[in-house]
């Protein structure tokens, strides 16, 4: 019997809505991307949010974290940081929450700050890197260079924090090649996790003005999926967990005109995983002649939908490559996730393991 897949922690997000950010990046409209939360977090709101998630959580053995997202936590005043962390620590002391995670800018981290954060229950810090290309960072108004992220990661690892990087695909000035360079630098830094989302052009942003003037063109949906597939195939073999592709759809993003352009899709992550499985399938088929009559695939039961592809598109693509083949898919409960096998009518057998699938 296969072991159960690892249980992801329950993360309770509290959005601090651009607080602590010294400026707005050209792409940022937090009220659309995260939801139209109040810029001020009150304790009543905080407690209600935490209580709601704790009631919803049915797996009481599941690890629970409170996360402060949406701004640069370490850019807040010391008093604001202490107040928010003290509210979270009430739940740690009760045994209902294990730890705290924050997101922040790489240039707002130093050793003294990290001592304070660790003493107040923070165990994971996610860094908004976005890119490791200095020209791209300058264009979007980040206010820091790639070296700042490298330095921040070194400090975090020295203090034994768990680390995460947030990357974006298709930023102004970015290319497939420069994005690949960002991925390679990410592998060298070895964060525990990565989040990646393609650029969406939100209304009321400088990037929307660039779009209107013809100075910026976002990735197409097909390009965005391909870049993110490339990210998986670069990071997963290095043991780096990609915990999210694309932004979570908010009600504000669904409003007409809120997203002026870009690869918006309600199931973007599913498209990426479908692409990952199709790429692996092509490797599996690399030595199989097109006149083959039978293609019998073995796929773990939990991988079946990703193997078939969003809207069955992977199977349709295989049929176009092998128009005379009978395609059989064995959904094997005992097969390891990420493991694909193939048998042909000629008695040939092939297999391929997709790194990072569990």
N, C-alpha and C positions, 0 to 999 in steps of 0.2 A: 504494500500500500504506500502511495506517495505521501510524503509529509505535507501538512497544510502549508499554503503560502504564508510568508511572513505577514503579520498583521501590522498595517501602517498605524502610526500614532493618530489619535484624534487631536486635530489642531483647532483650537478655538480662536478665530481671528478677531482682533479688535483693531479697527482702522483709525489711525490718528490723522489721516487726511492732509498730507503734505506738511504737517508740522515738523519743524526741525530742518526743513529743506531751505538752503540759502537762496535758491532761485528755482524757477520752473524750467524743466527741460522742454525742448521744442515740441515733443510728442505728447506731453502729459496733460491729461484732463482727468484728475482722480475721481471726480464726481461721476463720471461715466464709467471709468475703468473698474472702480471698486464699489461704486454705489453711492448714492447721495446721503452719506452720513453727516452728522453734525460735526463741525470742526472742533468742538469741545467735547471731550469724553467725561461724562459725569460718573460718579460711583453707582448711581442707580442704574444707568444704562449698562455699565460694565457688569454689574451683578446680574442683571436680567439676561444679558447675552450669555454669560457663563452658565447660569442656571438652565437656560434653554438647551444648550449643547449637552450638559450633563444629564438632563432628563431624556434627551434623544438617544444617548449612548446606551445600547443594550448590552455591550460587552464590558462588564465592569473590570475585567482584567486588562483591558486595553490601556496602553499608555496614553496619558492626556497631557497636552501642552497648551499653554496660553501664548498666543503670538501677537505682537504689536507690529502691524503692517501699515503700509500706505504712506509712510513718511520716513524721516531719518531719526530714529529713536534717540541716538546719541547726540543729535543736534538740539534736542529739547533742553530746557533749562534744568539744572540739577534738581530743583524742587519738583518739577513736573515728572522727571524720571523716577524720583523716589516715591512720589504719590502713586503713580501707575503700578510700579513694581510692588509696592506695599499691598495694594488691592489684590494683585495676583498671588502674593505670598500667603494671604489668608487661606486660599484654597490649597496651596502646597502644605501648609501646616495642618489642615484638616485631612490630608491624605487623598483629596479628590483630584489633584493635579500634581504631576511629577515635576515639571520644570517650565521654564519660560524661554521663548525664542523671540528675537527681535530682527527687524530689517533696518539697515542703515547705509550710509555712504562710506566708501572706503577711506576717505580723507577725514572722517570724523571718529577715528579709532586711535587710541593710544594706550600704553600700558596701564596708566593710572585708571583710565576709564574701564578697562577690562577687569581690573581688580574689583572695582565697585560693582560691576555687572554680575560677576561670578558670586560675589558675596550676597547678592540679592536674587539669586535663583535662576539667572540666565545661563543656559547651557548651550544654546545654538544661536549663531549669528549669521544671518543671510546678508550678503553684500550685493548692492546694486552695481554690478560691474558694467553691464550692457554690452561692452565691446572691449577688446584689447588693442584697438586701432586708435591712435591718438588723434588722427585727423577726423575720424568719425566722432569721437568724444567731444572734440572742440566744436564741431558743426552743430551738435545737438545741445550744446550749452551745459554739459555736465559739470564743468568747473573743476575737474580733476583729470589726471592722465592715467594711463594703464599702470604706471609704476605705483600709483597710490593703492590700487587693488592688490598688486603683488606684495607690497609692504604690509597691508592689512591682513592678508592671508598668513603671512609669516608670523605676525603678532598673535593671531588667533590660534594657530597651531602650537605656538610656543606655550600658550596658556591652556592648551588642550580643550578648547571649545570645539563643538561640532560646527562645521562650516557649510554654507551654501552660497552659490553664486547665481545671480539672475542675469541671463543673457537675452539679447534681442536680435532677431533676424530681419535683415532688410532695412536697417537704419540708413538715413541719408549718407551717401558716400560709401556705403558698404557694398562689397561684391561677394560673390560666392567664394572667391579665393581668399579675401580678407576675413570672411566669416570662418573659413576653415582654419586660418591662422589663429583666430580667437579660440577655436575649439582645441587646437594643439597646445596653446598656452594654458588653457584650462586643465588639460591632461597633466601638464607639468606641475601645476599648483595643487592638484589632487583634492578638490573639495569633496565633502561627503555627498552633497547633493547639488543638483542644478535645476533651475527652472528656465524654460525657454519659451518665448512667445514672439511671433512675427509682429511687425509694426502695423498697427491700425491707426488710421488718420482720424482723430477725434475732432469734432467741431470746436471752434473757439480756441485753437492752438496755433502757434507759429507754423507748425508743420502743415496745417490745413491751408495757411496762406501760401506756403511753398507749392503745395499741390495745385492750388488755383492758378498760380503764376507759371506753372509748368516746370518748376525747378525740382520737383520730386515726383517719382513714380513708385508706388508701393509694389511689393511682390504680388504676383498673381497667386491664387490659391494653390495651383500646381507647383509653382516655384517654392512657396512657403513650406509645403509638405515635403518637397525634395530636400530643402535645406535642413529641415528638422530630422528627416530620415538620416541625412549625413551626420547630424549631431549624435544621434543614437549610435550609429556605426563607428563613431570616433570615441565617444565617451564610455559607452557600456563595456567594451572590452578592457578598458582601463579601470574598471571597478567603480565608476562614478554613476550614481543613481540619478536618473532624470525623473523628478517627481511630478512634473507637469509640463505639458505642451499647450501653449495658447492660454489666453485669459479666460477665466470663468465668466460665462455670460451673465451680465447683470440686467435687470429690467431697464435701466437707463440706456444700455447698449442696444436694446431692441427698439428704442424709439426712433421714429423716422428722422433721418438727418443727423443722428448722433454720431454715427460712424460715416465719415465722408467718403472713405475709400479704404481698401486693404482687404486681406484674405480673412474676412470674418466668416466663421462657420460654427454652428452650435455644437458640432462633434469633431472639432479640429484634432483633438488627441487621437480619436479613433482613425481618422484619415492617416495620421502619421504611423500608427502601429500597423495599419493595413499595408502601408508602403514598406515598412520594415520587413514584414513577412513576405511581401511580393519580391523584394530584393533578395531575400534569403532563398526563396523558391527558384529564382532565376539561377542562383549559384548551384542549386541542387540539380537543375536541368541542364547545366553547362555542357555535359558530355552525352546528353540524350538526343539522338537524331530526330528530326522533325517528322519522319515517317513512322515513328513509334505508334503502336496500336493501343497500348494500355499504359496508363499512368495511375498507379495506385499509391496514394499518399497516406502516410500515417501521421496523425496530428493529435497532440494532447487535447482532451475535451475542452479545457478552459481556453485553448488557443483557436478554437474552430472559427469563431466569428472574425478574428483578425486574419486568419489564413484565407478565408473566403474573400475578405476585403469588404470595405464599405459598399453596400448595395451589390454585393457579389462581384465587384469589379475585377478582383484578382482572378477568379475562375474564368470570367469572360476573356481576360487577357491571355490566360493559358490556352484556352480553346482556339484563339486566333493564331497562337504559335504552333499548336498541334491540332490542326483541324480534323485530322482523321483518328485522333486518339479517343478512347473511352477513358473518362476521368472518374476515378473512384477515390473517395475520401473516407478513410477509416478514422473515426473519432475514438481515440484510445484513452480510456480513463487512466490506465497505468503508465502512460507515456510521460516522460519528463516535460514540463513546460519549456517551450523554446526549442524542442528537439523535433526536427522534421525528418521523415524517412520517405523513400521512394523506391518502389519496385516496378519493373517493366515486364511486359510480356515475354521479353527475351531473357528473363532470368537475372537481369542486372539489379543491383541494390545500391542505393546511395543514401547518405544521411548528412544532415547539417545541423549544427547547434547555433542558435541565436544568442549571443551574450546578453546578459542582463534581464532575461525573461524569467519570472518566478511566479 
